[in-house]
Amino acid sequence: FLVNFEIYQGKSTPVINPEYDRVFGMVTAPIISFLDELPDDKKSYPYHIVTDNLLTSLNLLKHLRERGYSGTGTIRKNRISKDCILPSHEQMKKMKRGTFRAAIEKRDGIFIGKWIDNSVVAVASNSLGENSVKSVKRFSTKEKKHINILQPAVIGTYNKNMGDTNRMDQDIN
C-alpha cells in the first residue's frame, strides 16, 4: 500500500528534517520522515521496508531495526565495508550463475549477500538471511534457452516487493 510519498525534485526537494539529511543523506531522509508521520497506532506494525540500491545503506538498515522495522534492499558495492569477507564484484563475476555468498556485517549484524545472475546483485537486510533457496528460470544467451538456477529467498523477497512497487507506480501513472 502506498502510505506516503514525496516527489524527488533534485536540489529543490524541500528539506524535511536537516538532521535526517545529515545522518542518512538527502535521498534517504524522506523514508525516516515518513515513518515519523505514521499515526501512533500504526507505528508498532511489523513493517518490512524494501528499498533499491539508491536508498539502501547499512546505516538505514540499522536505524530501521532500532525502530522495530525490517528492511531489505539491494546495495551498492561502495556501501559495503571494505573489511567485508565477501568476494569482490569482480571475483563474483567469474563464478557460475546462481552462486550466492553471504556474510554478517560485524559491527551492526546486518546480513549482506552477493548473488550472480546476469550480473552481480548485492543485497543487505536486517531481518532476512541465507534461509532457503529456490530454483528460478532464467534465459541463457550462451545456451540460447531457459535454464534453472538457484536463487536465495532474500533476492526473491526483494524482487517481489520491488515488482509490486513498480506495478503501483504504473497504476498511479
N, C-alpha and C positions, 0 to 999 in steps of 0.2 A: 504494500500500500504506500502511496505517496503521502508522506506526513507533512513535509515542508520542503521548500526549495528556494534557492537563490540563484538567479541567472548570473553566471560569471561574466563580468564586463571588463576584464583586464585590469589595468591600473585604476580605472574609475569605479571598480567594485567598492561599495561602502565598507568601511572597517567596522565590523560588528563589535569586536572585543579586542582592543590592542594587545592585551596580554596573550590571548589565544594566537594572534598573529605572530607574536614574538616566539612563543613556545612551539607552535605547530606549523607556522607558515601561513601565508595569505590564502592559499588554495584549500588547505585542510581545516583552517579555523572555523569556517561555517558549520562543519559537521558537529563540532563541540558545542557551538552556539545553538544549533538545532536541538541537541539533547537537553540543553538548559531550558529550552522553550516548551518541552513536553509538559503536559499537565501533570501535576504531582501524583495523581492516581495512576498514571501511565508510566512513570519513571522506573517503577520496580519490575516492569515486564521484562522477560528474558530476551531482549533484542539480540539479533546476530547481524552485525553491520558488515556488509561486504563492499569492498572498495577496489578500484582498479589501481594500477601502478602509479598514477598521478598523485593519489592520495595516501597510499599505504606507506607507513613508516613504523619502525619498532616503537618509537615514541607514542604514536597514535594508538597502537595495539596495547601498549602498557597502560595508557590512560583509560582506554575503554574497559580493560579488565578491572582497574581500580574503581570504576563506576559501576561495575557489575554487569557489563555487557560483553558479549562475544564479538570478536572481529576477525575477519579473514580477508585477504586480498593478495593480488599479485604485487610484487615488489621489485623495484629497480635494483640492478646489481650494485650500484653505488650507495645504496641504503643498507646493504648488508655489511656488518662489521668486518673489517679486514682480518680479524683473528678467527673468523668462522671456519670450521673444519671442512665445509663442503667443497667439492671440486669447483674450480672456476667455470665460468660460462664456456670458455674456450675448451676446457677439458671435457665438459659435458657434451659439447657439440660432436665430439669424436665417439661418443658412446652410442649404443644401439637405441633406436627409437623405442620409447616406453620405459627406459631406465629412470629410476627415481632414487634420489639421495636426500637424506633428511638429517637435521641436527636440531638441538635445542640451544638457543642463544643463552649463554651462561649468565649474563648479568640480570636479565629480566624473565628468563624462562619462556621466551617466545619461540614457537615452532617455526622452522624455516625449511623449506623443501625446494628441490630443483627437479624438474621433470623434462625429459626430452621428447618433444613431438616433432613438428616441422622445424621448430627452433626450441631454445631453452626457455622454459617457463619457471620463474621463481615465484614462490608463494610463501606467505607468512600468516600465522594465526595464533591467537591467544587462547583458543579453545579446541581446535581440531589438531589432529596429529597424523601419524602414518596409518593408523587404523587398518582399513581394508582397501583392497584394490579390486577393480573390476575390469573386464575386457571391453574395450570400445573399438568401434570400426573407424578406420581412417583410410584415406586414399593414398596409395603409394605411387608417386610418379615414377619411381625407379622400376617397380614391378608392374605398373600400369593396371592396377586392380586394388580393390579394397582389401585391407589386411586388419587383423585384430592385434591390438597392443594393450598392455596393461596401463591403467590409469588409477592413481591414488584417489581415494574418496575426497580428499581436500580439494583437488582440482575439479572433480565433478561438482562439488558443492559450489565452488566459485563460478564455474560455467553456468550452472543452473540459475543462480541468483543474478549474475550479470546478464544472462539471457532475458530474465524477467524484467530487469531494469531497461534493457534496450527495447523490449516489447512495449513497456509503459511509455517510453519516450516516443515511440511510433504512434501509440494511441493518442497521446497528448497532442502531437502534431496534427 
